[in-house]
Amino acid sequence: MGFLGLVLAGLSGYDSKGSFANMPLSEGTVDLTTIFNLFLFVLNACISYRLIMDEVHLDDLAGEEEQALFDYFQSRSNMTPLHFREIYKRGKIIELEANQKVPNCHRTLYLLIEGRVKCNCIINGNRSEDFVKRSGEFFDIRMYNIFTLPIGFDNDDFQATTMMKTKLFGWDICNLVEMRDLKSPSLLKFWEFTIIRSLSAVAIRHHLKKNDTLYDSMLIPEDESWLWGARSRDFAPRFTPKPIWQRIKAQFTIFATSMEILPPRGIRHRPGIIEPNPKQIELERKCLGEGKSKSNKRFFRLISSSKGSKDEELDMSCPHMWIDSSV
């Protein structure tokens, strides 16, 4: 509003009465101060519009499954609809019958929506025993290394087979790289928080008995039906009403922070940026360097539920990434 006032003052020729009868432009003169103030007014108006629209939900999420996935990510990382739409449009829902192999586990990160999946892999040259993934869990978590956290969990020939009718949501490695590098809006922090929550579940599992359930995002044990393929409680909307004074306090804190003139110290310093994750390049080369044809193109098979689970051969290479062809 201050810039708008300066613009109006300049257009009036700084007339004490606020009259626009003798505007500088009408006399053939150009007031550079007014032009600069007009530019700054438009710039700040655009910034304010973007900040406001980030908080406005223009439309509801389409479909029950999209809403369920949003409830999951919101429970696990407090994700907003703005960021969720970027994640959702880069993945695909896949439905499989019992005793079907999950496709492309070597280059896809899956979130299990409902059902059960039996998995195994080769670790240090030996085939592991079967382990079961259930609703709300990710596999193969080796794909987490695409992001900035070097978690390890190296393995080969990861295989997953459904134990019942199962619904999954999957992201190909190219989509994971795209989400990692996306700047506006940035998804990295939400993914890192989700990864930490997922790894904590892996650690907790080692302290549970065979028939114990994992915990939901509120650290409440899942229902016993979760063991047999029911959905995690995190896929359902969760209502946690706050007292009115807490909501007013939270909004006041946000407003007070936005009014700070000087940025906080170290605002440009971020973990995992200066020193890259050593597993990133290794995993990208391993996943994207497989399946090369004589024409040096990489073709992979992708199952899309929108096409009736029909196999479709697509060029799944990442053109924006440099891959050493010798790998």
Secondary structure, DSSP 8 states (H G I E B T S, - for coil): -HHHHHHHHHHTTT-TT---TT-GGGGT---HHHHHHHHHHHHHHHHHHHHHHHT---S--SSHHHHHHHHHHHHHH---HHHHHHHHTT-EEEEE-TT-B-TTTTSEEEEEEESEEEEEEEETTEE---EEEETT-EE-GGGGGGSS-------EEEEEEESSSEEEEEEEHHHHHHHHH-BTTB-HHHHHHHHHHHHHHHHHHTTS-TT---B-TTS-B--GGGGGT---GGGS-------HHHHHHHHHHHHHHHT-SS--TTTT--TTTSS--HHHHHHHHHHHTSSB-TTS-BEEEEEEGGGTTEEEEEE---TTS---TT-
